[in-house]
Amino acid sequence: MARRSHGLVETGDILVDGESIGGGKLVIRELEVDFPDGSTRHLAKMKSLAGTSTSVVIPREAMGMGDVHLLGMIGAFFGWAGVFFSLFAASVFAIFAAIIGRIGFGKQLPFGPFLAMGCLAWAFGGWRFWAWYVDFLGPVFAP
């Protein structure tokens, strides 16, 4: 069985079912836990897991390769300014959708549809907003 994503926890002392097994690096996977002593236990078979942690690392991917390819296509059709505007607009659209849809922290939200919405916003007038914004900033950065 291939092991996929996992969480890494640096611990002080670990209590498993009320028994201390020491401290170290604890690897938490979808169905099992790897302990610092080399043992592995299934989550369903443990009654309790407690302890203190000094750091926690939970790896997550932010964007898939489909999003990168979509941004490449947007760049081919609309140029670098279209890519930046589409990425910014997609982020704003995704934030509004997450708030309205009450999407919780850590939940997956497909980003591709929002990139497409950002691209459409650019195509149907977003470039005017971009031009206004750049002209607005012009005097700020002029020598």
N, CA, C and O atoms as CSV, one atom per row, in Angstrom:
chain,resi,resn,atom,element,x,y,z
A,1,MET,N,N,0.855,-1.182,0.000
A,1,MET,CA,C,0.000,0.000,0.000
A,1,MET,C,C,0.900,1.243,0.000
A,1,MET,O,O,1.792,1.366,0.840
A,2,ALA,N,N,0.667,2.147,-0.927
A,2,ALA,CA,C,1.452,3.383,-1.027
A,2,ALA,C,C,1.043,4.349,0.079
A,2,ALA,O,O,-0.143,4.537,0.349
A,3,ARG,N,N,2.021,4.944,0.701
A,3,ARG,CA,C,1.724,5.900,1.766
A,3,ARG,C,C,1.620,7.282,1.176
A,3,ARG,O,O,2.512,7.739,0.460
A,4,ARG,N,N,0.514,7.950,1.485
A,4,ARG,CA,C,0.287,9.274,0.928
A,4,ARG,C,C,0.602,10.321,1.985
A,4,ARG,O,O,1.473,10.113,2.829
A,5,SER,N,N,-0.103,11.444,1.942
A,5,SER,CA,C,0.207,12.566,2.814
A,5,SER,C,C,0.098,12.177,4.290
A,5,SER,O,O,-0.633,11.258,4.662
A,6,HIS,N,N,0.837,12.895,5.103
A,6,HIS,CA,C,0.875,12.607,6.526
A,6,HIS,C,C,1.202,13.886,7.285
A,6,HIS,O,O,1.676,14.868,6.714
A,7,GLY,N,N,0.938,13.846,8.573
A,7,GLY,CA,C,1.297,14.943,9.450
A,7,GLY,C,C,2.486,14.534,10.299
A,7,GLY,O,O,2.582,13.384,10.727
A,8,LEU,N,N,3.384,15.460,10.539
A,8,LEU,CA,C,4.573,15.187,11.348
A,8,LEU,C,C,4.492,16.041,12.600
A,8,LEU,O,O,4.378,17.264,12.519
A,9,VAL,N,N,4.551,15.389,13.771
A,9,VAL,CA,C,4.416,16.077,15.050
A,9,VAL,C,C,5.665,15.805,15.885
A,9,VAL,O,O,6.004,14.650,16.144
A,10,GLU,N,N,6.350,16.873,16.308
A,10,GLU,CA,C,7.463,16.761,17.256
A,10,GLU,C,C,6.845,16.762,18.648
A,10,GLU,O,O,6.131,17.698,19.007
A,11,THR,N,N,7.111,15.725,19.436
A,11,THR,CA,C,6.439,15.577,20.726
A,11,THR,C,C,7.423,15.535,21.884
A,11,THR,O,O,8.593,15.183,21.738
A,12,GLY,N,N,6.894,15.911,23.033
A,12,GLY,CA,C,7.652,15.775,24.263
A,12,GLY,C,C,7.440,14.391,24.844
A,12,GLY,O,O,8.366,13.580,24.872
A,13,ASP,N,N,6.239,14.115,25.304
A,13,ASP,CA,C,5.893,12.806,25.856
A,13,ASP,C,C,4.581,12.366,25.224
A,13,ASP,O,O,3.661,13.168,25.066
A,14,ILE,N,N,4.498,11.093,24.863
A,14,ILE,CA,C,3.303,10.563,24.213
A,14,ILE,C,C,2.676,9.518,25.120
A,14,ILE,O,O,3.358,8.631,25.633
A,15,LEU,N,N,1.370,9.636,25.311
A,15,LEU,CA,C,0.605,8.650,26.056
A,15,LEU,C,C,-0.345,7.946,25.094
A,15,LEU,O,O,-1.201,8.578,24.476
A,16,VAL,N,N,-0.181,6.619,24.975
A,16,VAL,CA,C,-1.068,5.813,24.135
A,16,VAL,C,C,-1.831,4.874,25.048
A,16,VAL,O,O,-1.243,4.028,25.722
A,17,ASP,N,N,-3.134,5.030,25.065
A,17,ASP,CA,C,-4.010,4.242,25.941
A,17,ASP,C,C,-3.553,4.308,27.399
A,17,ASP,O,O,-3.623,3.322,28.133
A,18,GLY,N,N,-3.080,5.499,27.804
A,18,GLY,CA,C,-2.667,5.733,29.178
A,18,GLY,C,C,-1.228,5.348,29.492
A,18,GLY,O,O,-0.776,5.587,30.612
A,19,GLU,N,N,-0.488,4.761,28.554
A,19,GLU,CA,C,0.891,4.346,28.792
A,19,GLU,C,C,1.855,5.286,28.078
A,19,GLU,O,O,1.649,5.631,26.914
A,20,SER,N,N,2.910,5.701,28.783
A,20,SER,CA,C,3.915,6.588,28.210
A,20,SER,C,C,4.866,5.795,27.323
A,20,SER,O,O,5.353,4.734,27.714
A,21,ILE,N,N,5.131,6.323,26.113
A,21,ILE,CA,C,6.092,5.659,25.226
A,21,ILE,C,C,7.246,6.583,24.864
A,21,ILE,O,O,7.998,6.285,23.936
A,22,GLY,N,N,7.403,7.697,25.571
A,22,GLY,CA,C,8.502,8.616,25.326
A,22,GLY,C,C,8.127,9.702,24.333
A,22,GLY,O,O,6.950,9.914,24.041
A,23,GLY,N,N,9.135,10.386,23.820
A,23,GLY,CA,C,8.899,11.476,22.890
A,23,GLY,C,C,9.677,11.294,21.612
A,23,GLY,O,O,10.440,10.339,21.464
A,24,GLY,N,N,9.482,12.216,20.686
A,24,GLY,CA,C,10.172,12.170,19.404
A,24,GLY,C,C,9.258,12.594,18.275
A,24,GLY,O,O,8.339,13.391,18.464
A,25,LYS,N,N,9.526,12.047,17.092
A,25,LYS,CA,C,8.720,12.391,15.921
A,25,LYS,C,C,7.578,11.397,15.757
A,25,LYS,O,O,7.788,10.186,15.696
A,26,LEU,N,N,6.375,11.933,15.687
A,26,LEU,CA,C,5.160,11.143,15.531
A,26,LEU,C,C,4.619,11.420,14.130
A,26,LEU,O,O,4.406,12.578,13.769
A,27,VAL,N,N,4.397,10.375,13.340
A,27,VAL,CA,C,3.878,10.524,11.981
A,27,VAL,C,C,2.434,10.035,11.975
A,27,VAL,O,O,2.165,8.864,12.242
A,28,ILE,N,N,1.505,10.942,11.668
A,28,ILE,CA,C,0.090,10.601,11.660
A,28,ILE,C,C,-0.373,10.489,10.213
A,28,ILE,O,O,-0.301,11.453,9.451
A,29,ARG,N,N,-0.850,9.304,9.842
A,29,ARG,CA,C,-1.349,9.055,8.495
A,29,ARG,C,C,-2.872,8.914,8.550
A,29,ARG,O,O,-3.490,9.078,9.602
A,30,GLU,N,N,-3.451,8.611,7.407
A,30,GLU,CA,C,-4.908,8.542,7.308
A,30,GLU,C,C,-5.501,7.496,8.245
A,30,GLU,O,O,-6.518,7.757,8.889
A,31,LEU,N,N,-4.888,6.321,8.334
A,31,LEU,CA,C,-5.452,5.232,9.127
A,31,LEU,C,C,-4.536,4.732,10.236
A,31,LEU,O,O,-4.950,3.892,11.034
A,32,GLU,N,N,-3.304,5.227,10.306
A,32,GLU,CA,C,-2.363,4.694,11.285
A,32,GLU,C,C,-1.424,5.778,11.801
A,32,GLU,O,O,-1.334,6.869,11.239
A,33,VAL,N,N,-0.734,5.450,12.876
A,33,VAL,CA,C,0.221,6.358,13.500
A,33,VAL,C,C,1.548,5.626,13.650
A,33,VAL,O,O,1.595,4.512,14.172
A,34,ASP,N,N,2.643,6.268,13.183
A,34,ASP,CA,C,3.993,5.726,13.362
A,34,ASP,C,C,4.607,6.421,14.567
A,34,ASP,O,O,4.663,7.649,14.617
A,35,PHE,N,N,5.068,5.636,15.541
A,35,PHE,CA,C,5.611,6.172,16.776
A,35,PHE,C,C,7.133,6.233,16.724
A,35,PHE,O,O,7.750,5.551,15.906
A,36,PRO,N,N,7.755,7.050,17.599
A,36,PRO,CA,C,9.223,7.199,17.587
A,36,PRO,C,C,9.978,5.898,17.849
A,36,PRO,O,O,11.126,5.765,17.425
A,37,ASP,N,N,9.365,4.938,18.535
A,37,ASP,CA,C,10.050,3.676,18.818
A,37,ASP,C,C,10.022,2.709,17.640
A,37,ASP,O,O,10.517,1.587,17.750
A,38,GLY,N,N,9.446,3.131,16.507
A,38,GLY,CA,C,9.401,2.290,15.309
A,38,GLY,C,C,8.117,1.498,15.148
A,38,GLY,O,O,7.900,0.872,14.111
A,39,SER,N,N,7.272,1.518,16.150
A,39,SER,CA,C,6.020,0.772,16.046
A,39,SER,C,C,4.969,1.576,15.285
A,39,SER,O,O,5.030,2.803,15.212
A,40,THR,N,N,4.012,0.858,14.726
A,40,THR,CA,C,2.902,1.464,14.002
A,40,THR,C,C,1.612,0.899,14.561
A,40,THR,O,O,1.479,-0.311,14.746
A,41,ARG,N,N,0.663,1.785,14.829
A,41,ARG,CA,C,-0.629,1.332,15.369
A,41,ARG,C,C,-1.762,1.902,14.524
A,41,ARG,O,O,-1.689,3.027,14.030
A,42,HIS,N,N,-2.789,1.115,14.376
A,42,HIS,CA,C,-3.965,1.530,13.626
A,42,HIS,C,C,-4.800,2.460,14.502
A,42,HIS,O,O,-4.991,2.194,15.689
A,43,LEU,N,N,-5.295,3.543,13.922
A,43,LEU,CA,C,-6.064,4.526,14.700
A,43,LEU,C,C,-7.318,3.929,15.330
A,43,LEU,O,O,-7.676,4.287,16.452
A,44,ALA,N,N,-7.983,3.028,14.627
A,44,ALA,CA,C,-9.223,2.462,15.138
A,44,ALA,C,C,-8.992,1.572,16.360
A,44,ALA,O,O,-9.916,1.350,17.142
A,45,LYS,N,N,-7.779,1.064,16.532
A,45,LYS,CA,C,-7.482,0.169,17.641
A,45,LYS,C,C,-6.994,0.899,18.888
A,45,LYS,O,O,-6.871,0.290,19.951
A,46,MET,N,N,-6.712,2.209,18.770
A,46,MET,CA,C,-6.264,2.980,19.935
A,46,MET,C,C,-7.479,3.584,20.631
A,46,MET,O,O,-8.404,4.074,19.982
A,47,LYS,N,N,-7.463,3.542,21.966
A,47,LYS,CA,C,-8.531,4.159,22.742
A,47,LYS,C,C,-8.250,5.638,22.972
A,47,LYS,O,O,-9.166,6.459,22.953
A,48,SER,N,N,-6.970,5.979,23.190
A,48,SER,CA,C,-6.617,7.382,23.410
A,48,SER,C,C,-5.179,7.634,22.962
A,48,SER,O,O,-4.329,6.744,22.985
A,49,LEU,N,N,-4.941,8.878,22.555
A,49,LEU,CA,C,-3.619,9.339,22.165
A,49,LEU,C,C,-3.480,10.753,22.709
A,49,LEU,O,O,-4.240,11.643,22.327
A,50,ALA,N,N,-2.517,10.964,23.596
A,50,ALA,CA,C,-2.347,12.272,24.224
A,50,ALA,C,C,-0.864,12.576,24.339
A,50,ALA,O,O,-0.022,11.684,24.241
A,51,GLY,N,N,-0.561,13.850,24.548
A,51,GLY,CA,C,0.825,14.254,24.725
A,51,GLY,C,C,1.004,15.733,24.489
A,51,GLY,O,O,0.037,16.467,24.285
A,52,THR,N,N,2.257,16.167,24.520
A,52,THR,CA,C,2.587,17.564,24.257
A,52,THR,C,C,3.372,17.633,22.959
A,52,THR,O,O,4.154,16.735,22.644
A,53,SER,N,N,3.158,18.704,22.212
A,53,SER,CA,C,3.881,18.858,20.955
A,53,SER,C,C,4.623,20.185,20.951
A,53,SER,O,O,4.183,21.171,21.542
A,54,THR,N,N,5.768,20.178,20.262
A,54,THR,CA,C,6.544,21.408,20.124
A,54,THR,C,C,6.380,22.009,18.733
A,54,THR,O,O,6.536,23.217,18.558
A,55,SER,N,N,6.065,21.169,17.735
A,55,SER,CA,C,5.790,21.676,16.388
A,55,SER,C,C,4.959,20.662,15.622
A,55,SER,O,O,5.002,19.463,15.895
A,56,VAL,N,N,4.193,21.173,14.647
A,56,VAL,CA,C,3.332,20.336,13.818
A,56,VAL,C,C,3.505,20.772,12.368
A,56,VAL,O,O,3.463,21.965,12.065
A,57,VAL,N,N,3.701,19.806,11.471
A,57,VAL,CA,C,3.812,20.085,10.042
A,57,VAL,C,C,2.750,19.260,9.330
A,57,VAL,O,O,2.725,18.033,9.431
A,58,ILE,N,N,1.865,19.958,8.603
A,58,ILE,CA,C,0.836,19.285,7.820
A,58,ILE,C,C,1.024,19.705,6.363
A,58,ILE,O,O,0.621,20.805,5.985
A,59,PRO,N,N,1.630,18.844,5.540
A,59,PRO,CA,C,1.884,19.240,4.147
A,59,PRO,C,C,0.596,19.266,3.335
A,59,PRO,O,O,-0.239,18.368,3.450
A,60,ARG,N,N,0.442,20.298,2.517
A,60,ARG,CA,C,-0.716,20.430,1.643
A,60,ARG,C,C,-0.262,21.014,0.317
A,60,ARG,O,O,0.679,21.805,0.253
A,61,GLU,N,N,-0.950,20.607,-0.737
A,61,GLU,CA,C,-0.692,21.195,-2.040
A,61,GLU,C,C,-1.652,22.346,-2.232
A,61,GLU,O,O,-2.837,22.235,-1.916
A,62,ALA,N,N,-1.143,23.454,-2.753
A,62,ALA,CA,C,-1.986,24.622,-2.948
A,62,ALA,C,C,-2.658,24.604,-4.311
A,62,ALA,O,O,-3.863,24.836,-4.409
A,63,MET,N,N,-1.908,24.336,-5.344
A,63,MET,CA,C,-2.459,24.310,-6.693
A,63,MET,C,C,-2.021,23.029,-7.381
A,63,MET,O,O,-0.895,22.565,-7.203
A,64,GLY,N,N,-2.929,22.465,-8.170
A,64,GLY,CA,C,-2.580,21.300,-8.968
A,64,GLY,C,C,-1.965,21.730,-10.293
A,64,GLY,O,O,-1.949,22.915,-10.625
A,65,MET,N,N,-1.465,20.766,-11.038
A,65,MET,CA,C,-0.841,21.088,-12.320
A,65,MET,C,C,-1.863,21.560,-13.347
A,65,MET,O,O,-1.494,22.260,-14.289
A,66,GLY,N,N,-3.125,21.202,-13.198
A,66,GLY,CA,C,-4.151,21.696,-14.105
A,66,GLY,C,C,-4.284,23.208,-14.020
A,66,GLY,O,O,-4.504,23.872,-15.033
A,67,ASP,N,N,-4.151,23.754,-12.817
A,67,ASP,CA,C,-4.206,25.205,-12.632
A,67,ASP,C,C,-3.035,25.894,-13.328
A,67,ASP,O,O,-3.197,26.967,-13.908
A,68,VAL,N,N,-1.872,25.284,-13.268
A,68,VAL,CA,C,-0.688,25.850,-13.919
A,68,VAL,C,C,-0.875,25.849,-15.431
A,68,VAL,O,O,-0.538,26.823,-16.105
A,69,HIS,N,N,-1.407,24.767,-15.956
A,69,HIS,CA,C,-1.647,24.695,-17.402
A,69,HIS,C,C,-2.702,25.717,-17.822
A,69,HIS,O,O,-2.578,26.339,-18.877
A,70,LEU,N,N,-3.736,25.893,-17.005
A,70,LEU,CA,C,-4.761,26.887,-17.310
A,70,LEU,C,C,-4.178,28.300,-17.302
A,70,LEU,O,O,-4.523,29.118,-18.155
A,71,LEU,N,N,-3.301,28.587,-16.349
A,71,LEU,CA,C,-2.644,29.893,-16.332
A,71,LEU,C,C,-1.738,30.077,-17.552
A,71,LEU,O,O,-1.611,31.187,-18.069
A,72,GLY,N,N,-1.115,29.004,-18.008
A,72,GLY,CA,C,-0.314,29.072,-19.227
A,72,GLY,C,C,-1.168,29.400,-20.443
A,72,GLY,O,O,-0.759,30.171,-21.311
A,73,MET,N,N,-2.356,28.811,-20.497
A,73,MET,CA,C,-3.262,29.102,-21.602
A,73,MET,C,C,-3.743,30.554,-21.545
A,73,MET,O,O,-3.835,31.228,-22.571
A,74,ILE,N,N,-4.045,31.020,-20.347
A,74,ILE,CA,C,-4.475,32.419,-20.181
A,74,ILE,C,C,-3.347,33.353,-20.631
A,74,ILE,O,O,-3.595,34.358,-21.299
A,75,GLY,N,N,-2.118,33.017,-20.263
A,75,GLY,CA,C,-0.971,33.824,-20.679
A,75,GLY,C,C,-0.775,33.819,-22.186
A,75,GLY,O,O,-0.397,34.837,-22.765
A,76,ALA,N,N,-1.030,32.676,-22.831
A,76,ALA,CA,C,-0.880,32.597,-24.279
A,76,ALA,C,C,-1.902,33.477,-24.998
A,76,ALA,O,O,-1.604,34.057,-26.043
A,77,PHE,N,N,-3.098,33.574,-24.439
A,77,PHE,CA,C,-4.138,34.367,-25.087
A,77,PHE,C,C,-4.130,35.838,-24.679
A,77,PHE,O,O,-4.393,36.710,-25.507
A,78,PHE,N,N,-3.828,36.123,-23.402
A,78,PHE,CA,C,-3.989,37.484,-22.894
A,78,PHE,C,C,-2.710,38.129,-22.389
A,78,PHE,O,O,-2.740,39.296,-21.999
A,79,GLY,N,N,-1.591,37.425,-22.379
A,79,GLY,CA,C,-0.335,38.003,-21.943
A,79,GLY,C,C,-0.154,37.970,-20.435
A,79,GLY,O,O,-1.015,37.498,-19.692
A,80,TRP,N,N,1.003,38.490,-20.003
A,80,TRP,CA,C,1.349,38.424,-18.577
A,80,TRP,C,C,0.394,39.241,-17.715
A,80,TRP,O,O,0.088,38.847,-16.590
A,81,ALA,N,N,-0.080,40.372,-18.227
A,81,ALA,CA,C,-1.008,41.186,-17.432
A,81,ALA,C,C,-2.315,40.440,-17.213
A,81,ALA,O,O,-2.910,40.535,-16.140
A,82,GLY,N,N,-2.768,39.698,-18.220
A,82,GLY,CA,C,-3.985,38.893,-18.081
A,82,GLY,C,C,-3.823,37.788,-17.048
A,82,GLY,O,O,-4.767,37.459,-16.329
A,83,VAL,N,N,-2.614,37.209,-16.975
A,83,VAL,CA,C,-2.346,36.160,-15.982
A,83,VAL,C,C,-2.411,36.739,-14.570
A,83,VAL,O,O,-3.056,36.167,-13.691
A,84,PHE,N,N,-1.741,37.875,-14.353
A,84,PHE,CA,C,-1.756,38.470,-13.009
A,84,PHE,C,C,-3.155,38.898,-12.599
A,84,PHE,O,O,-3.574,38.665,-11.465
A,85,PHE,N,N,-3.882,39.528,-13.525
A,85,PHE,CA,C,-5.236,39.954,-13.207
A,85,PHE,C,C,-6.124,38.740,-12.942
A,85,PHE,O,O,-6.894,38.742,-11.981
A,86,SER,N,N,-6.032,37.709,-13.773
A,86,SER,CA,C,-6.861,36.512,-13.605
A,86,SER,C,C,-6.573,35.819,-12.276
A,86,SER,O,O,-7.493,35.359,-11.600
A,87,LEU,N,N,-5.305,35.745,-11.906
A,87,LEU,CA,C,-4.930,35.111,-10.634
A,87,LEU,C,C,-5.463,35.916,-9.452
A,87,LEU,O,O,-5.979,35.342,-8.493
A,88,PHE,N,N,-5.343,37.247,-9.516
A,88,PHE,CA,C,-5.850,38.094,-8.451
A,88,PHE,C,C,-7.380,38.013,-8.376
A,88,PHE,O,O,-7.942,37.835,-7.295
A,89,ALA,N,N,-8.042,38.143,-9.516
A,89,ALA,CA,C,-9.507,38.093,-9.537
A,89,ALA,C,C,-10.006,36.722,-9.086
A,89,ALA,O,O,-11.002,36.633,-8.368
A,90,ALA,N,N,-9.319,35.648,-9.502
A,90,ALA,CA,C,-9.716,34.302,-9.084
A,90,ALA,C,C,-9.604,34.144,-7.571
A,90,ALA,O,O,-10.443,33.490,-6.950
A,91,SER,N,N,-8.584,34.731,-6.982
A,91,SER,CA,C,-8.427,34.663,-5.523
A,91,SER,C,C,-9.569,35.387,-4.821
A,91,SER,O,O,-10.104,34.897,-3.827
A,92,VAL,N,N,-9.940,36.548,-5.336
A,92,VAL,CA,C,-11.057,37.300,-4.747
A,92,VAL,C,C,-12.353,36.527,-4.906
A,92,VAL,O,O,-13.127,36.417,-3.955
A,93,PHE,N,N,-12.606,35.981,-6.111
A,93,PHE,CA,C,-13.823,35.196,-6.333
A,93,PHE,C,C,-13.877,33.976,-5.418
A,93,PHE,O,O,-14.936,33.648,-4.885
A,94,ALA,N,N,-12.747,33.305,-5.234
A,94,ALA,CA,C,-12.694,32.115,-4.381
A,94,ALA,C,C,-12.948,32.469,-2.914
A,94,ALA,O,O,-13.615,31.720,-2.201
A,95,ILE,N,N,-12.418,33.609,-2.466
A,95,ILE,CA,C,-12.662,34.033,-1.086
A,95,ILE,C,C,-14.139,34.303,-0.862
A,95,ILE,O,O,-14.707,33.877,0.144
A,96,PHE,N,N,-14.773,35.020,-1.811
A,96,PHE,CA,C,-16.207,35.280,-1.681
A,96,PHE,C,C,-17.013,33.987,-1.705
A,96,PHE,O,O,-17.953,33.831,-0.926
A,97,ALA,N,N,-16.658,33.066,-2.585
A,97,ALA,CA,C,-17.370,31.786,-2.655
A,97,ALA,C,C,-17.205,30.986,-1.358
A,97,ALA,O,O,-18.152,30.353,-0.890
A,98,ALA,N,N,-16.005,31.019,-0.783
A,98,ALA,CA,C,-15.760,30.293,0.463
A,98,ALA,C,C,-16.552,30.901,1.618
A,98,ALA,O,O,-17.058,30.181,2.479
A,99,ILE,N,N,-16.657,32.228,1.633
A,99,ILE,CA,C,-17.421,32.880,2.701
A,99,ILE,C,C,-18.909,32.603,2.540
A,99,ILE,O,O,-19.584,32.240,3.503
A,100,ILE,N,N,-19.418,32.773,1.325
A,100,ILE,CA,C,-20.847,32.555,1.087
A,100,ILE,C,C,-21.216,31.090,1.286
A,100,ILE,O,O,-22.260,30.786,1.863
A,101,GLY,N,N,-20.358,30.171,0.808
A,101,GLY,CA,C,-20.639,28.746,0.932
A,101,GLY,C,C,-20.234,28.154,2.258
A,101,GLY,O,O,-20.405,26.956,2.483
A,102,ARG,N,N,-19.694,28.986,3.150
A,102,ARG,CA,C,-19.245,28.536,4.478
A,102,ARG,C,C,-18.291,27.359,4.387
A,102,ARG,O,O,-18.422,26.371,5.110
A,103,ILE,N,N,-17.327,27.485,3.483
A,103,ILE,CA,C,-16.291,26.469,3.332
A,103,ILE,C,C,-15.308,26.667,4.472
A,103,ILE,O,O,-14.756,27.756,4.626
A,104,GLY,N,N,-15.080,25.635,5.273
A,104,GLY,CA,C,-14.210,25.741,6.432
A,104,GLY,C,C,-12.738,25.737,6.064
A,104,GLY,O,O,-12.362,25.366,4.952
A,105,PHE,N,N,-11.911,26.153,7.012
A,105,PHE,CA,C,-10.465,26.177,6.817
A,105,PHE,C,C,-9.963,24.755,6.606
A,105,PHE,O,O,-10.363,23.836,7.321
A,106,GLY,N,N,-9.103,24.579,5.642
A,106,GLY,CA,C,-8.538,23.266,5.375
A,106,GLY,C,C,-9.352,22.432,4.414
A,106,GLY,O,O,-8.913,21.350,4.025
A,107,LYS,N,N,-10.520,22.896,4.018
A,107,LYS,CA,C,-11.349,22.163,3.062
A,107,LYS,C,C,-10.880,22.476,1.652
A,107,LYS,O,O,-10.400,23.575,1.377
A,108,GLN,N,N,-11.019,21.513,0.772
A,108,GLN,CA,C,-10.583,21.717,-0.599
A,108,GLN,C,C,-11.613,22.531,-1.368
A,108,GLN,O,O,-12.819,22.338,-1.216
A,109,LEU,N,N,-11.122,23.433,-2.188
A,109,LEU,CA,C,-11.960,24.267,-3.039
A,109,LEU,C,C,-11.288,24.307,-4.408
A,109,LEU,O,O,-10.208,24.883,-4.540
A,110,PRO,N,N,-11.904,23.706,-5.434
A,110,PRO,CA,C,-11.277,23.711,-6.759
A,110,PRO,C,C,-11.028,25.138,-7.236
A,110,PRO,O,O,-11.925,25.979,-7.176
A,111,PHE,N,N,-9.819,25.412,-7.708
A,111,PHE,CA,C,-9.437,26.764,-8.087
A,111,PHE,C,C,-9.615,27.024,-9.574
A,111,PHE,O,O,-9.706,28.181,-9.986
A,112,GLY,N,N,-9.667,25.971,-10.394
A,112,GLY,CA,C,-9.793,26.118,-11.840
A,112,GLY,C,C,-10.994,26.935,-12.280
A,112,GLY,O,O,-10.843,27.822,-13.121
A,113,PRO,N,N,-12.198,26.671,-11.739
A,113,PRO,CA,C,-13.352,27.483,-12.143
A,113,PRO,C,C,-13.179,28.966,-11.817
A,113,PRO,O,O,-13.664,29.822,-12.557
A,114,PHE,N,N,-12.506,29.269,-10.738
A,114,PHE,CA,C,-12.285,30.671,-10.371
A,114,PHE,C,C,-11.246,31.321,-11.289
A,114,PHE,O,O,-11.341,32.510,-11.593
A,115,LEU,N,N,-10.250,30.533,-11.730
A,115,LEU,CA,C,-9.314,31.048,-12.725
A,115,LEU,C,C,-10.042,31.374,-14.026
A,115,LEU,O,O,-9.771,32.393,-14.663
A,116,ALA,N,N,-10.969,30.499,-14.413
A,116,ALA,CA,C,-11.746,30.762,-15.627
A,116,ALA,C,C,-12.600,32.022,-15.460
A,116,ALA,O,O,-12.727,32.811,-16.397
A,117,MET,N,N,-13.181,32.216,-14.283
A,117,MET,CA,C,-13.968,33.433,-14.023
A,117,MET,C,C,-13.076,34.673,-14.072
A,117,MET,O,O,-13.479,35.706,-14.606
A,118,GLY,N,N,-11.858,34.575,-13.513
A,118,GLY,CA,C,-10.922,35.688,-13.561
A,118,GLY,C,C,-10.519,36.016,-14.990
A,118,GLY,O,O,-10.377,37.185,-15.350
A,119,CYS,N,N,-10.335,34.976,-15.807
A,119,CYS,CA,C,-10.000,35.184,-17.216
A,119,CYS,C,C,-11.153,35.859,-17.944
A,119,CYS,O,O,-10.934,36.768,-18.746
A,120,LEU,N,N,-12.386,35.422,-17.671
A,120,LEU,CA,C,-13.550,36.064,-18.294
A,120,LEU,C,C,-13.692,37.516,-17.841
A,120,LEU,O,O,-14.072,38.384,-18.626
A,121,ALA,N,N,-13.385,37.769,-16.576
A,121,ALA,CA,C,-13.441,39.150,-16.086
A,121,ALA,C,C,-12.435,40.019,-16.835
A,121,ALA,O,O,-12.726,41.171,-17.155
A,122,TRP,N,N,-11.242,39.467,-17.118
A,122,TRP,CA,C,-10.242,40.199,-17.895
A,122,TRP,C,C,-10.749,40.456,-19.316
A,122,TRP,O,O,-10.629,41.566,-19.834
A,123,ALA,N,N,-11.314,39.424,-19.937
A,123,ALA,CA,C,-11.768,39.537,-21.323
A,123,ALA,C,C,-12.915,40.527,-21.472
A,123,ALA,O,O,-13.016,41.205,-22.495
A,124,PHE,N,N,-13.782,40.620,-20.466
A,124,PHE,CA,C,-14.951,41.493,-20.559
A,124,PHE,C,C,-14.789,42.777,-19.753
A,124,PHE,O,O,-15.746,43.237,-19.131
A,125,GLY,N,N,-13.603,43.355,-19.756
A,125,GLY,CA,C,-13.427,44.681,-19.190
A,125,GLY,C,C,-12.436,44.790,-18.058
A,125,GLY,O,O,-12.162,45.902,-17.605
A,126,GLY,N,N,-11.893,43.709,-17.585
A,126,GLY,CA,C,-10.910,43.778,-16.512
A,126,GLY,C,C,-9.659,44.519,-16.926
A,126,GLY,O,O,-8.996,45.131,-16.090
A,127,TRP,N,N,-9.328,44.473,-18.199
A,127,TRP,CA,C,-8.145,45.186,-18.689
A,127,TRP,C,C,-8.307,46.688,-18.496
A,127,TRP,O,O,-7.315,47.396,-18.324
A,128,ARG,N,N,-9.556,47.191,-18.523
A,128,ARG,CA,C,-9.772,48.626,-18.272
A,128,ARG,C,C,-9.448,48.956,-16.819
A,128,ARG,O,O,-8.819,49.973,-16.529
A,129,PHE,N,N,-9.884,48.083,-15.907
A,129,PHE,CA,C,-9.569,48.265,-14.494
A,129,PHE,C,C,-8.065,48.229,-14.284
A,129,PHE,O,O,-7.531,49.035,-13.523
A,130,TRP,N,N,-7.367,47.302,-14.952
A,130,TRP,CA,C,-5.916,47.175,-14.854
A,130,TRP,C,C,-5.235,48.456,-15.337
A,130,TRP,O,O,-4.317,48.959,-14.690
A,131,ALA,N,N,-5.692,48.980,-16.480
A,131,ALA,CA,C,-5.101,50.208,-17.025
A,131,ALA,C,C,-5.321,51.383,-16.076
A,131,ALA,O,O,-4.418,52.191,-15.864
A,132,TRP,N,N,-6.515,51.475,-15.508
A,132,TRP,CA,C,-6.783,52.546,-14.539
A,132,TRP,C,C,-5.863,52.414,-13.327
A,132,TRP,O,O,-5.315,53.412,-12.858
A,133,TYR,N,N,-5.692,51.212,-12.823
A,133,TYR,CA,C,-4.870,50.961,-11.643
A,133,TYR,C,C,-3.406,51.324,-11.915
A,133,TYR,O,O,-2.762,51.961,-11.082
A,134,VAL,N,N,-2.887,50.927,-13.063
A,134,VAL,CA,C,-1.493,51.245,-13.409
A,134,VAL,C,C,-1.320,52.757,-13.571
A,134,VAL,O,O,-0.313,53.313,-13.131
A,135,ASP,N,N,-2.294,53.429,-14.201
A,135,ASP,CA,C,-2.225,54.886,-14.330
A,135,ASP,C,C,-2.311,55.573,-12.975
A,135,ASP,O,O,-1.665,56.595,-12.744
A,136,PHE,N,N,-3.121,55.000,-12.076
A,136,PHE,CA,C,-3.267,55.538,-10.723
A,136,PHE,C,C,-1.965,55.453,-9.957
A,136,PHE,O,O,-1.610,56.374,-9.221
A,137,LEU,N,N,-1.236,54.329,-10.131
A,137,LEU,CA,C,0.037,54.129,-9.430
A,137,LEU,C,C,1.183,54.864,-10.097
A,137,LEU,O,O,2.229,55.056,-9.476
A,138,GLY,N,N,1.018,55.282,-11.346
A,138,GLY,CA,C,2.083,55.955,-12.086
A,138,GLY,C,C,2.704,57.117,-11.340
A,138,GLY,O,O,3.925,57.150,-11.190
A,139,PRO,N,N,1.900,58.098,-10.853
A,139,PRO,CA,C,2.497,59.211,-10.129
A,139,PRO,C,C,3.191,58.810,-8.830
A,139,PRO,O,O,4.095,59.506,-8.367
A,140,VAL,N,N,2.774,57.695,-8.244
A,140,VAL,CA,C,3.385,57.255,-6.983
A,140,VAL,C,C,4.831,56.820,-7.226
A,140,VAL,O,O,5.711,57.096,-6.411
A,141,PHE,N,N,5.074,56.137,-8.353
A,141,PHE,CA,C,6.392,55.593,-8.628
A,141,PHE,C,C,7.213,56.476,-9.555
A,141,PHE,O,O,8.364,56.145,-9.839
A,142,ALA,N,N,6.669,57.578,-10.035
A,142,ALA,CA,C,7.411,58.470,-10.935
A,142,ALA,C,C,8.509,59.184,-10.146
A,142,ALA,O,O,8.303,59.535,-8.984
A,143,PRO,N,N,9.669,59.403,-10.761
A,143,PRO,CA,C,10.768,60.080,-10.043
A,143,PRO,C,C,10.510,61.557,-9.835
A,143,PRO,O,O,11.341,62.252,-9.250
